[in-house]
Amino acid sequence: MRLNTKPCNTFPIEIKLHQVSRLLEISFQDGSVFKLPYEYLRVYTPSAEALGHAPGQEILQVGKENVTITELKPVGNYAIAPQFSDGHNTGIYTWDLLYQLGSEYSSLWADYLKRLEAAGYQRQAPLSS
């Protein structure tokens, strides 16, 4: 899904990967702390693989319930590039995007689940660690 990201005017002060719970925890200077599931980050990848090259070319990401982040690379002073266990590594997650994904988690996740249902995909329960 293509998101219209706005400047968040704050920067991360800490990023942690929690492998057992499959969460990326990111703390921002403004005091906001977000715990974002790996699956959520994977399905909202900002890469052309999921977004296509123009509006209307988005590809619904399915089957990502058990994806993990195997590596996290910094991209300059403005983003991170996660390597996911399914081989996906082309999404660059800016601080603005991560802030939006955190602050709009409830509505974005609900929208994703609705799109899965509309596509006839039955989401599987993630494997327990």
N, C-alpha and C positions, 0 to 999 in steps of 0.2 A: 504494500500500500504506500502510495506517495504521500508524504507529509509536508506541510508548509511550515518549515521550522523558522522560528523567530529568535533573535539574539536573546540569550538568557542573562547576559551582563554579570556573570559570575564564573568562577573557574573551579575545577576539582582540586581538592587538597589531599584526597586519598582515594585509591582504587584498590579493592581487594577481590580476589576470586575465591569463592567458597565452593570447592569441588564436590563435597558431599551433598550439600543442598542445591548445587547447581545454580548459584546466584552470583551476580556481579554486584558488589556493593560500592557505591560511589558517593563520596561526601563532597559537597560544594562549599565555597567560602561563605555563602549566605546562610549556612546552617542546614540546608536541605541534605537529607541522606536518602538515597534510593537503593532498594535491593531488587535488582532486575533479573528474572529468570533467564537462563541461557536460551531456552526455547523461544521466549519472547524476543530476545535480541536477534536471534537467528531469523525468525519470521518477519521481523521489521528491518531486515538488512537494507541499507541504502544502496546496494549494488545494482548494476544493470541486470544481473541474473534474475533478480526479483522484480525490478521496476521497469525493465525494458529500456528503450531509449527515448520514449516519448509517452505522455499521458495516454492512458488507455491500453498500454502494453504490459501492465503489471501481471505477474504470475503468482498465483496463490501458492504459498509455501506450505507443504503438507509433510507429515511423517517426521517431524522434528522434535517429538516429545522427549527423546533421550539424548539429544545432542549435548555435547560438552564443549567448553572452551579449552583448547590444549595449549594455546600460547596467546599472549597479548603484547602487541608491538605498539610503541608510541609512534605517532605521525606528527612530526614537528612539535609545536606547542599548542596544537588545536584539536587533536583527535587521537583515537586509538584504532588499531586494526586487529580484531580478534581472528584467530585461526580456530575454526570449529572442527569437531571430530568427524563431521561428514565431508570434510575436505574444502568447505567454503572458506575463502580467505580474502575476498575482494571488497568487502564492505568497510568503509571508513566512517567511523562513528564520531562525529564532532561533539564538542562539549555541549553545544546548543541542542543537537539531536538527543544526546543522552539525557539532558535535563528535561526535554519535552517527553521522551519516553518514560521518564520517572514520574513527572508531574501529571501526565495523562494516562498512566498505566491502566487504571480501572476501565476507562472508556475505550481505549485502544485494544485492550485484551478482549473485552466484550464484543467489539466490532469484529475482531479476528475470528472469534468463536462463531459468530453469526455467519460470516463468510464461509467458514468450513461447513457449517450445516447446510447453507444454501447450495454448496457444491456437492453435497452428499457424502462428505468425508466424515467418518466416525473417528474422532480423536481417541487414541489409546491412552490409558493411564501410564504415566512415566514409570519406568522400573525403579524400585527402591534401591538405594545405595547401600 
